[in-house]
Amino acid sequence: MCPGDARAGDEARAILGCVTELLSFTCPRCGADADDRYYGPCDTCRTALRRDVAGEARAVEEAAYEPKMNVTPNAVAMKDD
């Protein structure tokens, strides 16, 4: 329940921490004036960042785990009866 939800009253929005007012600020990336719910890059900059920085998911093959052989056996396990 947040700003777009008609069931949420002002008290519910305050409890949930929903931001309902727009902030006016200068975009920290391009310097343009922006109005948004949270401080950060403007819509144009966010779109450009998603286009330029986003990567494709890919499968990465990992080498099989091989335990180190420099560990000495436990003295109790080696005890002869």
Residue pairs with C-beta under 8 A, 6 or more apart in sequence:
1 7
1 8
1 12
1 13
1 16
1 18
2 8
2 13
2 16
2 18
3 13
3 18
3 19
3 20
8 16
8 18
13 20
19 37
19 38
21 37
22 35
22 36
22 37
23 35
23 36
23 37
23 38
23 39
24 33
24 34
24 35
25 33
25 34
25 36
25 39
26 32
26 33
26 34
27 33
27 34
27 41
27 42
27 45
28 39
28 40
28 41
29 41
29 42
29 45
30 41
30 42
30 44
30 45
32 42
32 44
34 42
34 43
36 42
36 43
40 46
41 49
